[in-house]
Every structure is written in structure tokens, then in C-alpha cells.
Amino acid sequence: MQTKINAIRHNGFTLIELAIIIAIVVILALITTSNVISYRDKSVCAAAETDAREMAAAIANYFSTPTHYDAPDTNGEFVSSHLGVSMSNENRIRVAEETEDNKRIIRIQVKEASGRCPWSYREPHPGWCGTDEDNYIFTLEMTDN
């Protein structure tokens, strides 16, 4: 009779063993979730940088045509729809053409619209301006040689 009771007692997990397993699973889930959120926020920053580089490539392509000397519209600013460029994540773009020391400078600024780009990403990457948390602008400059 005693052996039957011992056999039944050892067939399952104890409450403490189940609690330890659940705690380990919860800790792993928390670590994974924080990493996923961090990578998602950094991808938003990378999308703004990619938008600026895509616009720079479209502008270079526009000026590679021999008849294109000026910006495509009258006020000296490029419009992304004229060049076939679409922004990701509702980012806003501003492209301005200036002349400085007889050099043409085209300044491309992409404002990251969601506001999720972390300062820890922006600070070591060149092109992000400002030091406050409210400034999410990536700037890329092109000059003619």
C-alpha cells in the first residue's frame, strides 16, 4: 500500500517546480519584448536615413539629365512626388537648394514623424541634428563638385 502512494506522489510536478518554470518563461519573455521594441525603434531611425538617401539618389538622377540645371519647381525646392520618391512611416521631407561660395548645396532634411527614434541611436550617427528628445531631423547635404 505504501508503494502505491509513493508512486502516485512522484508522477507530477510540485507547485514550486511549476512556479520556477513559469518565472523563467516570464523573465525570458520580458527580455525578448524589450529587445524587439528597441530594434523596432531603431528601424524607424534607419527608415528616415534611407528616405534621405533615396531622395539624394533621385536628385542625382534628375541632374544627370543634361537639360536639368535647376530644381523642378519655381521656388527652388524639390518635391518628392516630382522625383518619384515616397516617404516611409509618414516621414516629412524638406529639400532646399542654396548657393554658398559659388557652390550649389542641396540640403535634404527628413523629419521622423513617429517620434520613436531613440537618442541612443541618433547620438553616434552623423546627420541627426539637435540634442533634445523632440528633435527627430536627419540632414544630408549634397554639393556639386
Secondary structure, DSSP 8 states (H G I E B T S, - for coil): -HHHHHHHHTSS--HHHHHHHHHHHHHHHHHHHHHHHHHHHHHHHHHHHHHHHHHHHHHHHHHTSTT--S-SSTTSB--HHHHT---STT-EEEEEEEEETTEEEEEEEEE-SS----HHHHTTSTTEE-SSTT--EEEEEEE--
